Amino acid sequence: MAMLELYRSSVQTWETDGMGHMNVQFYSEKATSALASLSIALGHGRDAISQTGARLVADDHHIRFLREQRPGAPIFIRGGVVDADANRLTCYFEMVNTVSGDVAATFFAHASLRSDQDRSQVPISDALISKAKTLRVEVPSHGNPRGLTLSPPRAAPTPHEAEEMGLITTFQGEVLRGWCVQGDFLATRRYMGIISDSIPNLLALTRGDDRSKDSTTGGAALEYRFVYRRAPRHGDVLTLRSGLKEVTDKTYTWAHWLFDVETGACVATAEAVAIALDLVARKAIPIPEEMKAGLKKFVVAGLGV
């Protein structure tokens, strides 16, 4: 069937970053809102959430960023269900610019019913599965991975592995209440937000860059893959360890492992393909040879989600 419209709004100035376009975490936020709308279409709205004590939550995400969106851009998200069983729904969404009709980003996600009390998994009912089959959509070619693979995720890494591999500490901080949703659990967008906030430190530590002093060049993500392994709560302290997985002539791929400082548990793993960006021409540029040579020194074998 045709994709359902699940979200409609616009890009706000406060959702943009130093690159002048909508920050990656707000793509995640809008996709999460689309998932909530899809849940209503599936018959699992406010009453069902109250009765079951559980709501649909993304367990992982693959996101492709196809066209940057700048402040004021009108956008909407459409999508549906690719597959469904008692354990999870496989969902596909795409963000579209209202005026041009161009697809700005695509989202492929597995979602499961999770308790509002402790984020434990709750089986998906037969009725919900049956309804999901009426909302089935096909994933278009532009929604498929390009620079990343969707192979099964690795076993959860440990802080000791991160130390042995020489991964860099790029973020450490407390989970703030404003970052959280129902049950005081970390919102999906804030996993992405933590990584996004870490990038200036990552570039400073690997390349000596200070983005606050260069207004003509920057970077942009082409693809992200996230595996959400645990649900941190308000007051938990998290630390992010990052490393370079691969460098090519045009792209570089970062990997990130997020840990709970107190318990050492892995909270999430992620990887991202990025490009160098000319902020004046708003175009991708080849990675300069000197920069590429410098980056290759930080490539770590065995990284990934």
Sequence and secondary structure as in RCSB ss.txt:
>XXXX:A:sequence
MAMLELYRSSVQTWETDGMGHMNVQFYSEKATSALASLSIALGHGRDAISQTGARLVADDHHIRFLREQRPGAPI
FIRGGVVDADANRLTCYFEMVNTVSGDVAATFFAHASLRSDQDRSQVPISDALISKAKTLRVEVPSHGNPRGLTL
SPPRAAPTPHEAEEMGLITTFQGEVLRGWCVQGDFLATRRYMGIISDSIPNLLALTRGDDRSKDSTTGGAALEYR
FVYRRAPRHGDVLTLRSGLKEVTDKTYTWAHWLFDVETGACVATAEAVAIALDLVARKAIPIPEEMKAGLKKFVV
AGLGV
>XXXX:A:secstr
   EEEEEEE  GGGB TTSSB HHHHHHHHHHHHHHHHHHTT SHHHHHHHSEEEEEEEEEEEE S   TT EE
EEEEEEEEE SS EEEEEEEEETTT  EEEEEEEEEEEEETTT  EE   HHHHHHHHTTB    GGGS SSS  
        HHHHHHTT EEEEEEE  GGGEEGGGEE HHHHHHHHHHHHHHHHHHHH   GGG SSEEEEEEEEE
EEE    BTT EEEEEEEEEEE SSEEEEEEEEEETTT  EEEEEEEEEEEEETTTTEEE   HHHHHHHHTTB 
TT   
